[in-house]
Amino acid sequence: MNLCVLFGGVSSEHGVSLISAANILANLNRDRYNVFPVVIDRAGDWFYLPHATADQIRADKWAESEGVTKVTVSVCRSCPSLIALDGSFEPIPLDCMFPVMHGKNGEDGTIQGLFEIMGVPYVGCGVLASAAGMDKTMTKQVVDHLPVRQAAWTYFTDREISADVDACVAKAEAAFGYPMFVKPSSAGSSFGTNKAKDRAGLISALGEAAAHDSKVLVEEFISGQEVEVAVLGNHDLLVSGCGEILPTQEFYTYDAKYNDETSQTLLCARLTEEEAARVQNAADQIYRALGARGLSRVDFFVTHDTRDVVFNEINTLPGFTGISMYPKLIEAAGVSTPDLLDRLIELAMQ
């Protein structure tokens, strides 16, 4: 099978994508796949990396490897292929795409739309589930129809915020008490997310989030354990056990996820069996309601006082770094990373 692993991209999560891709490339079974690594640089140009090592990709030094070639893909459905723009090699037919891209143009349905036009199977969620999962306000509207609690929420457009931030603040204050969370609706890895503790903090947070996205989500603050579940499958789902995030920062920021070595994760959350079962059941419902396939990580809070399960968000293309929760939770469920990659590709081909 000719497998194209596609990573990088123009989003703010470019660096995380490189680390995820390096981990995946190091764990793919080369006896089963002819692997064609392709990076999209920060300017949006595509490059085939025939000889780049996982370490070079992880360190963002892939350009130093031999044979780097600028490429594109054919959208001819009878022969989806990798094409050298300089004609240095014949078009390479592609049997499956494995996107390892986070954030804008990676998990928002856009690259998935390209694969659909190409007519090539691909790993992960489809166009609609990817787009709805990336846009937190859309996810909220889907989950509103399920018997699953989520944080109360509202949203503002960037134009509303720039035109009359005081009106937005008044609406948010009428809905929630302080503190409250402010997030760009479609930014991943907690970029632009802030915990507003007072009016000045809220005004600042709205402005920062609006700089990242055209829609800004405002949510009530939930005091609880941060719990994550990994889901694998198209129809018959494997729902992992519950992991728990123990950030040393005030909440699980991008820095806490990827740079703060004092933040901890537990592969067995401090929950009762009954609480864990409620989390897993909610993850199953949300995954199916969104129309997800392949994989997703579903995040929750379990409140400290009432022990309610409260949905936080879904990530339809979770990280695959060495410290990422998704592969660690699936491994704890009995599936090694090489076997997980095989299963994801098998699910893509179904």
Helices and strands as residue ranges (DSSP letters): E 2-8, H 14-27, E 34-40, E 46-48, H 54-58, G 62-64, E 69-73, E 81-84, E 92-93, E 96-100, H 110-118, H 127-134, H 136-143, E 149-150, E 153-157, H 158-163, H 165-175, E 180-184, E 194-196, H 199-212, E 215-220, E 224-233, E 238-246, H 254-258, E 264-266, H 273-290, E 294-303, E 309-315, H 325-332, H 337-349
